[in-house]
Amino acid sequence: MQKHSKVALGLGIASLLAVSGCIDPADYETTPVEVQTAKGVVTCQLYREKQVVWDEAISIPPGMTIREGDQICVNEGIRRLKK
């Protein structure tokens, strides 16, 4: 690869990283949603209707891990996508 191409590639990657840092998930928040589970209620913060990447638990019942709560919220986002 020529030096000019490497510099252009590097600048392109740096630009993408800089722009991706400007996206604030809070700008896409929905009203929190409560999901009933066998362990109790999980309160989820869902974001965009067509995306579940940021969906997360903001409140979980005792005995549940954050990872479990987050997965429940992603599943709820997916369920809503399929409606």
N, C-alpha and C positions, 0 to 999 in steps of 0.2 A: 504494500500500500504506500502511496506517495505521501510525503510530509504534508502537503496541502490537504489531502483527503483525511488524514489522521486529525489534523487541526479542526476541520469542518465537522467531523464526527464527534470529536470531543466537545465542541461548542454546542452541537445539537443536543447531545446528552445532557450537558449542563443546563441548557435552556429548559428541557423537559422537566428536569428535577426541580428547577426553580419555580416553574409554573405549577407543578403538582403540589408544592407546598402552600400555594395560595388558596386551595380549596378548603373551605371550612364546613365540616359536616353539620355544624349547628345551623347553618343556613337552610338545611333540608329537613330539620326535625319535624316529626308529626307529634300530635298529642300522645303522651305515653299510653301504652296499652297494657292491660292486665291479662295474664294467661294463667288459667287454673291448671295445676299439675298435681300429681299424686303426693308430692312433698309440700305443696302449698302454692301460693300465688307468686308468680314472677312478673315484675313490672318491666316492660320492655320499652326502650326508646327505638322506634323505627324511624327510618329516614325516607328516602325516595321510594315512590311506588314501584319503580322498575328495577330497583337495586337492593340487595340485602347485605352487601359487604360490610356496611357500617352498623347494622342492627346489633344492639347489645342490651344486656340486662342492666337496669339501673337499681333494681332491688330484688333480692332473692330471699327465699325462706331459709331459716336455720337448717343446717345439714346438707345444703346444696352448694356445689362449687360454682365459682364465677364461670368457669368453662361450661358447666352444664346449663347455667342460666343463659349464657350467650347463645348456646346452641338452640335452646328453646325459642329464643327470640328470632334467630335466623330462620328456624322452621316456621315460625308464625309469619315472618315476612314472605317466605316462599308460599305458604298457604294463601296469603292475601294476593300474591301475584297470580295464582291460578284461578282466582274467582272469576 
